[in-house]
Amino acid sequence: MNPKRLLKKLFMTCLSITLLCCGAYAQSISLKGKVTDNKGLPMPGVTVKIKNTNKVTVTDVNGSFVISHENPAKLVVSFIGFITKEVPVTNEATVTISIAEDAQSLNEVVVTALGVKREKKNLTYSTQQIGGEDLVQGKDPSLINDIDGKVSGVQIVSSSGTPGSSSSIVVRGASSFYGNNQALMVVDGVPVNNDETGNLNSGPGTSRIADIDPSIIESINVLKGAAATALYGSAGAAGVIIITTKTGKVNAKPTINFSSDFSFENALLPQIQDKYAQGTNGVYYDGTTEKTSTSWGPLMDTLTINGQPAKKYNQAALFFKTGHTYNNVVSVAGGGTASNYYLSYSNFDQTGTVPTTEFLRNALFAKYGAKINDKINTTFQLNYTNSQNHRLPEGYALESPVWTIYTAPISYNLLPYENADGTQRLYRYSRNNPYWVLNNISNTSSVNRFLPTFTTDYKPLKWLTVTERFGADVYNETDNYHESAQSVSNPTGRIVLNSLNFRQFNNDLVASANHQFGDFNIDGLIGNNVYSQYSQDLYANGVGLTVPDLTNISSASTINFSESHYLQHKIGVYAQANVDYKRFLILALTGRYDGSSKLATDHSYYPYGSAATSFIASEFFSKELQDVMNLAKIRVSYASVGNDNISPYSLTTPYYSQTIRNITFPYEGQAGFLLSQTLNNPYLQNERINEFETGIETGFFNNRITMEASYYIKNLKDGIIPGVAIAPSTGYTGTTVNTGVMRNKGFELLLTVVPVKTKDLKWDVTINYSQIRSKVLTIDGDLQQIGNGFSSIIVGQPYGVLYGTRYARNAKGQLLIDDSGLPYADATPGVIGNINPDWTGGFSSTLRYKQFNFSVFFDVKKGGDIQNNVDGYGYFYGTPKVTENRAPRVVSGISESTGLPNTVVVTGQAYYQRLNGIEESVIQDGTYIKLRNASIGYTLKPTWLTGSPFKSINVSVTGRNLWIYAPHFTGGDPEVSSFGASNGDQGIYSFSTPTSRSIDFSVKATL
């Protein structure tokens, strides 16, 4: 045989075998696997990646995954709070991987001031985080209300059941006498506006945080004390709510999530009598030939009309309807090798229990992050919202339909609401028929809002990062109020147009560094903040509508127009240093120097800062003890922060258009202005808040049990007090001073327990408790009292007490009774209630069993007085449930004239109509226990979805306000404040749209 031919054949054979082997070696292998923890429990959501490739997947609810690879390969398995693990694989068909918890990551990573992420274990102040899933689980349309009861030290009060109504959120009590006491809202490091807007008549408006769709939120972190919020300057003096939005993942295929919710709501109504007809002193009035506003007539069971038993009308049941809410959300998330994206659209539509009321929100959110190179990362995001709100007047207003429904006699049919001649038909004078209101009065608002944010991180050195973050908050709101002619309050009709243009810009330039020096780990930052806010308000009021049904202000015979502009600027420089010694001793220092355009030139710049330390004793524990108690931490902090809680131009004494002797200027072409009666104070300086805080944090059995307790004392000095009376000889009635002093102190407790944690079953329990005590120490010199909306500020009393007419009593506290046998009001008003609760708490329990999920959340408030004006006015009308007892009685008390026990018999009508003039009679204890929400859900087994495009499907049912125990309150819901979210509107229950009990059905799917 030819040697050359033999060598050629041998070479070709070897080459073929080699190529065959290479082909086999490069063949893609499909690997099925499962990821568990060190106890064998499945781990959903774990990232599994083929090292040095773009192939990546995530484990499902059972911890399972499928991924293809080429031999040889390494799997990189990672999950937050667990040690990243690399696993080599070759030809295995299946693999089970166990990952261990990272002892250094047992504490959650939280977002702190300026968007800085830090381990909670290393923080030197109190903070509490709520995950996005926990937030939306409550199914409340307002993200503020979704926080309610879940965070210690935070008090949230909703104003009304009208869709889109405002809520107040106050952290650790009031921080100012008259300034904004609500927490600062920050979205991805940028402050956003949360003013209450949209209402042109009586009642609450909308908190503008309602423009943000809760479904885009990854987490909310509440910064409570001054040490935690000092870097935000004066805007953060009342606490900060850090909102972090969702983001995409690098090297991730597009994931599509869709959710659809439908709920129905039923009004929570006050207790109203249903036994007695319209009339007075037992005599029937028919509401047509004889009119009266009262229901002190005969028993309905004995009343006949034209020989027939009188028909009974349940006015509330006939008027209030079942509300409906639709909420649909679709999102797409993913990323490439050096980028990530998240896109979301939501449509929210809620129709209220009062006909014609509605809140509609369409929200679009987009976020894109890109790694430009090894040193530069950028993120751009835009949140656009269009919201429409339709509401009606509430509260005392003559136009309020709720007032008339609650007080209408059960013997009168409110329909039809018009007479044959087109005039209103009603059983009484001086009120509008509520059904006429539905068709003839409207209050609509439309908001277009843009929230763009651009962030660039530049890392010139391994230990140094420079961040530039620019954010804006721009919205335009158009409000329209229309009231047809023949309204009781405006017989010739009225149209109001209001246009609000709002612009807020915020820019931070921050340099942050982190470096290890032996046993010391030091991280710090230094930055600059530039902030500006501008608002323009255009207001037109037209009366005397000349063209029926023309809802254009041009039909008004008289139009008054006003325009206002407000501009303010702030600049600040700040620094923070955190020194960590061997992970057991931490020192944190912050400082800020702010300048505000709202303050006097000599006082426009003011410094403040904080010093805090924590000692982690558990770092010295033996391994055996750490297995039982993995965390034992003590922290102490002291902070002093400034607050410029006044409106722009408060240093000036402006001119105002005037009305003199029934002549309103401009009059016949002539303008007329006079100086304000309030003298300016050109020397105003910032308020100062000094706060001391100490606390402990513990963790047991790898955080199966955790406990955090905090105690703080917060002192306000140089409080800004407007409207303090001065000598009339000055030509002014009052001025603004820097003299207020107030103290808040409180205790907070948070306990979390995981009683059961097995492969198929996990049970989580969270309990929180808060107690706040406030006291007004000084107002101004010898001044002891000053008004604040519906409440009063009184030296020696808590901030926010109810002051009004009270029962006359003798020295022993017994009621004094006049000669007619009735109690009467003391000649001197006094403190009749305290709106602040004794304590608040919350209890949540979540049980996960295989594919099922069960959760309940109870909210508790002990104390906190409420002025129930529905009963107060109802006593005169004879409509509260308690007035069904109309038997003659002897009122217990002492006769003023004889000094002996009262023996005079009075009628029920006389007794209750006397109470109508004594405000103390309607002060009720607001204690309640509320089943705020309960939910049951089921996630379909992944095997059921095999062959379908779905990765997961979850269905759930959630109930809100299912049960309320309020033994001393006779209204519908003790957790309301009828006139809005401002300081002076709290503690009042007065003819607002009732809140609701609701059932929500939800479907979530992932593609």
TALINNOR-V784398 format. One record per residue. SS is DSSP state (@ for helix, = for strand, . for the rest). PSI is psi in whole degrees, 0 to 359 (NA if undefined). OMEGA is omega in whole degrees, -180 to 180 (999 if undefined). Layout:
# TALINNOR-V784398
ss->[SS/SS]
psi->[PSI/PSI]
omega->[OMEGA/OMEGA]
This chain:
# TALINNOR-V784398
ss->[././@/@/@/@/@/@/@/@/@/@/@/@/@/@/@/@/@/@/@/@/@/@/@/@/./=/=/=/=/=/=/=/=/=/./././././=/././././=/=/=/=/./././././=/=/=/./././././=/=/=/=/=/=/=/././=/=/=/=/=/=/./././=/././=/=/=/=/=/././././=/=/=/=/=/././=/./@/@/@/./././=/=/=/./@/@/@/./=/=/=/@/@/@/././././=/=/=/=/=/@/@/@/@/@/@/./././././@/@/@/@/@/././././././=/=/=/=/=/././././././././=/=/=/=/=/././././././././././././=/=/=/=/././=/=/=/./././=/=/././././././././=/=/@/@/@/@/././@/@/@/=/=/=/=/=/=/=/././@/@/@/@/@/@/@/@/@/@/@/./././=/=/=/=/=/=/././././././=/=/=/=/=/=/=/=/=/=/=/=/=/=/=/=/././././=/./././=/././=/=/././=/=/././././././././././=/./././=/@/@/@/./=/=/././=/=/./././././@/@/@/@/@/./././=/=/=/=/=/=/=/=/=/=/=/=/=/=/././=/=/=/=/=/=/=/=/=/=/=/=/=/././././././=/=/=/=/=/=/=/=/=/=/=/=/=/=/././././=/=/=/=/=/=/=/=/=/=/=/=/=/=/=/=/./././././././././@/@/@/@/@/@/@/././././././././././=/./././././=/./././././././././@/@/@/@/@/@/@/=/=/=/=/=/=/=/=/=/=/=/=/=/=/=/=/=/=/=/=/=/././=/=/=/=/=/=/=/=/=/=/=/=/=/=/=/=/=/=/=/=/././././././././././=/=/=/=/=/=/=/=/=/=/=/=/=/=/=/=/=/=/=/=/=/=/=/=/././=/=/=/=/=/=/=/=/=/=/=/=/=/=/=/=/=/=/=/=/=/=/=/=/=/=/./././././././@/@/@/=/=/=/=/=/=/=/=/=/=/=/=/=/=/=/=/=/=/=/=/=/=/=/=/=/=/./././=/=/=/=/=/=/=/=/=/=/=/=/././././@/@/@/./=/=/=/=/=/=/=/=/=/=/=/=/@/@/@/@/././@/@/@/@/@/@/=/=/=/=/=/=/=/=/=/=/=/=/=/=/=/./././././././././././=/=/=/./=/=/././=/=/././=/././=/././=/=/=/././=/=/./././././././=/=/=/=/=/=/=/=/=/=/=/=/=/=/././././=/=/=/=/=/=/=/=/=/=/=/=/=/=/=/=/=/=/=/=/=/././@/@/@/./././=/=/=/=/=/=/=/=/=/=/=/=/=/=/=/=/=/=/=/=/=/=/=/=/./././=/=/=/=/=/=/=/=/=/=/=/=/=/=/=/=/=/=/./=/././=/./=/=/=/=/././=/=/=/=/././././././=/=/=/=/././=/./=/./././././=/=/=/./././././=/./=/././././=/=/=/=/=/././=/=/=/=/=/=/=/=/=/=/=/=/=/././=/=/=/=/=/=/=/=/=/=/=/=/./=/=/=/=/@/@/@/@/@/@/@/@/@/././=/@/@/@/@/././././=/=/./././=/=/./././././=/./././=/=/./@/@/@/@/@/@/@/@/./././@/@/@/@/=/=/=/././=/=/=/=/=/=/=/=/=/=/=/=/././@/@/@/@/././././././=/=/=/=/=/=/=/=/=/=/=/=/=/=/././././././././././=/././././././@/@/@/././=/=/././././././=/=/=/=/=/=/=/=/=/=/=/.]
psi->[140/122/323/317/321/316/322/316/319/320/315/322/315/320/318/318/319/314/321/319/318/319/320/322/324/358/137/131/132/123/127/138/173/139/130/166/185/357/4/7/139/147/98/154/10/136/127/121/143/120/138/23/178/4/125/149/174/138/149/191/338/8/8/155/160/131/147/149/168/142/145/165/164/130/133/113/122/148/141/131/0/155/128/136/137/129/116/140/152/268/14/143/328/157/143/128/130/130/148/150/142/115/333/352/18/328/140/153/127/157/125/197/142/20/11/129/131/154/132/328/328/0/152/16/174/134/154/133/143/127/156/323/320/328/311/349/331/342/22/138/335/129/334/313/334/341/337/127/352/346/126/143/1/127/125/131/123/153/331/164/0/133/134/10/158/162/145/145/111/129/123/40/179/139/357/152/310/352/184/116/4/150/148/133/128/124/114/45/357/123/140/155/140/38/159/118/174/351/126/10/200/147/181/167/213/131/126/350/346/346/348/129/120/337/343/0/127/318/159/129/128/115/119/304/170/327/329/333/0/327/343/2/203/333/337/11/335/16/160/135/110/115/121/125/164/158/163/181/142/145/42/135/157/131/125/126/137/136/145/127/142/131/157/143/139/137/142/107/153/168/114/139/147/33/334/147/175/145/193/141/35/0/132/135/137/352/359/298/332/125/144/153/355/158/50/36/201/169/137/327/339/354/132/145/121/38/0/148/135/139/139/134/117/93/317/317/326/328/308/137/170/119/157/143/130/132/114/130/135/136/153/132/148/201/162/198/334/27/163/156/154/128/132/142/137/147/118/127/112/122/135/174/339/122/146/352/143/149/122/129/126/122/135/127/132/136/133/127/141/140/104/313/194/346/343/128/140/151/131/136/152/129/117/134/136/121/144/131/130/118/171/160/148/176/218/341/143/338/352/118/331/321/308/326/316/334/1/141/146/355/359/134/115/350/143/159/356/149/174/331/6/356/162/145/124/156/350/177/166/24/156/145/128/329/330/322/319/328/353/355/135/148/104/149/147/129/132/122/138/131/83/145/134/126/134/128/124/125/83/331/160/328/3/133/132/125/129/121/121/132/151/155/107/125/153/131/131/120/142/123/129/132/116/160/158/6/144/320/328/83/332/2/160/142/133/131/135/129/124/124/123/134/130/129/139/132/130/133/116/134/121/145/151/129/146/126/90/240/358/131/120/126/144/171/156/138/172/139/133/127/139/149/132/137/143/129/121/122/128/130/118/132/163/65/123/343/110/142/5/106/46/137/344/343/356/140/335/126/128/135/139/156/136/147/141/132/132/150/148/142/149/150/145/161/151/140/133/121/120/118/110/28/17/340/122/132/129/128/135/152/146/145/112/151/131/134/350/346/168/148/319/346/17/340/135/136/155/170/192/156/132/151/154/146/120/94/333/345/341/358/153/162/323/318/324/332/333/310/95/346/131/112/139/136/149/138/155/135/149/119/155/166/118/56/61/164/157/148/18/349/350/162/96/166/144/147/144/158/119/121/52/12/117/128/146/141/118/46/359/121/153/122/147/154/146/146/354/117/136/159/100/1/15/136/179/151/155/130/120/126/130/136/139/153/168/151/132/153/138/143/58/45/23/332/125/149/135/129/139/144/136/155/121/120/127/130/165/33/137/120/109/158/20/127/141/171/130/337/343/344/4/161/337/176/180/136/164/64/355/141/131/150/136/138/149/170/137/143/135/125/128/139/138/87/325/134/97/186/319/347/132/135/121/136/134/133/133/153/139/142/125/135/124/156/128/122/323/141/292/107/237/0/124/345/145/147/157/77/233/352/180/155/117/132/134/353/162/157/120/68/155/127/127/198/140/164/142/132/159/185/335/1/5/147/139/136/134/182/341/358/17/148/161/169/141/146/337/119/166/184/124/354/161/116/348/131/155/318/161/158/169/148/123/145/128/127/122/118/111/246/355/152/125/137/146/151/122/140/134/138/129/120/192/101/150/134/106/89/343/319/321/309/328/333/322/319/339/37/335/153/323/336/358/337/95/15/149/149/162/118/128/127/186/128/127/325/328/339/6/164/141/140/2/131/136/160/161/321/314/321/309/326/336/319/332/333/6/105/330/333/341/18/119/144/124/17/135/156/126/127/90/317/154/139/146/133/161/130/124/144/139/328/332/340/1/131/352/166/357/139/326/151/131/137/145/158/131/136/140/142/43/331/132/124/107/84/341/0/131/4/187/316/119/359/55/160/104/337/7/191/3/170/316/5/3/155/17/127/107/84/34/163/129/147/177/157/131/157/129/134/131/143/130/138/145/131/NA]
omega->[180/-178/-179/180/180/179/180/179/-180/179/-179/178/180/-180/179/179/-180/179/178/178/179/179/178/-179/-176/-178/-179/-179/178/-176/173/-177/178/180/179/171/-175/176/179/-180/-179/-178/176/175/-180/179/178/-175/171/-175/178/174/177/-178/-177/175/-179/-180/-180/-175/179/-179/-176/176/174/-180/179/-179/174/-177/-15/-178/175/174/174/-175/-175/178/-178/179/180/-180/178/-174/175/-176/176/178/178/-176/-179/176/179/179/174/-174/178/178/-175/176/177/-178/179/-175/178/177/-178/173/-177/177/-178/-176/179/176/-179/178/179/173/180/180/-175/-180/-179/-179/-177/175/-180/-175/175/179/-179/179/177/-178/-175/-179/179/176/176/-180/-178/179/175/-180/178/177/-170/176/-175/-176/179/179/-178/179/-179/180/177/-174/-170/175/176/180/178/-176/-174/172/176/178/-175/-178/177/174/-176/177/-179/179/-175/-180/-179/-180/-179/-177/175/177/-179/180/180/175/-176/177/177/-176/177/177/175/-175/166/-178/-179/176/-176/179/-177/172/-179/170/-171/174/176/178/-177/180/-179/-175/180/-174/175/179/172/179/-177/174/-167/-172/-179/179/-179/-171/-172/-178/179/176/-175/-179/-177/-176/-178/-177/-176/174/-179/179/178/-177/-179/179/177/180/177/178/180/176/-180/176/-179/177/179/175/179/180/172/178/173/-172/175/-173/173/-168/174/-180/-175/-179/-179/-177/-170/-176/176/179/179/180/177/-179/-176/171/-176/178/179/177/176/-176/171/-180/-172/177/177/-180/-177/174/178/-178/-179/-174/173/178/-176/176/-179/177/-178/178/-179/-179/174/-170/-178/-179/-180/-174/-177/-178/173/178/180/178/174/179/-180/-177/173/-179/177/-179/178/180/176/-178/-178/-179/174/-178/175/-178/-177/172/178/175/-179/-177/-180/173/-172/177/171/-178/179/178/-175/170/-178/-180/171/-174/177/-179/179/177/-180/177/-178/173/-176/174/-176/-175/-173/172/180/174/173/178/179/176/178/180/168/180/178/-179/176/-178/178/178/179/175/-173/-169/178/-179/-174/179/-177/178/-175/178/-179/-174/-179/179/-178/179/-173/176/-178/178/-3/-176/178/172/-178/-179/177/177/180/176/-180/-175/-175/177/168/173/174/171/-175/178/173/179/-178/-176/-173/177/179/175/-176/175/179/-176/169/-172/179/177/177/177/177/-178/175/175/179/-176/-178/179/-178/-174/-175/176/176/-177/173/-178/177/179/179/175/-174/175/174/179/176/-179/-179/177/-180/178/-176/174/-177/171/-179/-176/179/-173/-179/179/-177/173/176/174/179/179/-179/174/-174/177/178/-179/-179/180/175/171/-171/171/-179/-176/177/-178/178/176/-178/-180/-178/171/-174/170/-178/177/173/-174/180/180/174/-174/174/180/180/174/177/-179/179/-172/177/-180/-179/177/-179/-178/-172/-178/-179/176/175/-176/178/-175/177/179/180/180/178/-178/173/-174/175/-178/178/178/176/179/177/179/171/171/-179/170/-175/179/177/177/176/-179/-177/179/177/176/177/180/-175/176/-180/179/174/176/178/178/-173/171/-176/179/-176/-175/180/-176/-178/-178/-174/177/-178/180/171/-178/-177/173/-177/178/175/180/-178/-175/-176/177/-180/-178/173/180/180/180/178/176/178/-179/-174/179/171/-171/175/179/179/178/173/-178/174/-177/179/-176/180/-170/174/178/174/176/178/178/-175/173/-171/171/178/173/-169/168/-176/178/177/176/-179/178/4/-176/-179/176/-177/177/178/-179/173/176/175/177/177/-179/179/173/-176/-176/-179/176/-176/168/-179/178/176/-175/173/-179/172/-178/176/176/-179/175/-178/175/-180/177/170/173/175/179/176/179/-179/173/-178/172/-177/-178/175/174/-175/179/-178/-178/178/171/177/-175/175/-175/179/-179/178/-175/-179/-180/-178/178/-180/-176/178/-171/-175/176/-178/179/171/171/-175/180/-179/180/176/-179/175/-178/171/-176/-176/177/179/-179/-175/-171/173/-178/178/178/177/179/174/-177/179/174/-179/176/179/179/176/-176/-180/171/177/179/-180/-180/-174/-173/176/-177/178/-178/-180/179/-178/175/-173/179/180/-179/173/176/179/174/178/-175/-179/-178/-177/178/169/-178/174/-176/180/-180/179/179/172/-176/180/-175/178/178/-176/172/-179/-176/174/180/-179/176/180/178/-177/180/178/-174/-177/179/174/175/177/180/179/178/177/180/179/-178/178/179/-176/-177/-176/177/178/177/173/177/177/179/-175/171/177/179/-175/-174/179/173/-175/-178/174/174/-177/177/-180/177/178/-176/-177/-176/178/-178/-177/-178/176/175/-174/-179/174/-175/171/-177/-180/180/-178/178/-180/-174/-176/-175/-180/177/-178/178/-176/180/179/177/177/180/-180/-178/-175/178/172/179/178/-179/-180/-174/179/-176/-178/173/-174/177/-176/179/176/165/-173/168/-172/174/175/-173/171/-178/179/177/-178/179/-179/-180/179/-175/-180/-178/177/179/-174/173/178/175/179/175/-178/174/-177/175/178/179/-176/-177/178/175/180/-169/-175/-175/-176/176/-178/-176/-178/-176/-180/173/-159/-170/175/-172/-176/-175/-173/-178/-173/174/-177/174/-169/169/172/176/-176/171/-168/166/-173/173/-176/175/-173/173/176/-180/177/178/999]
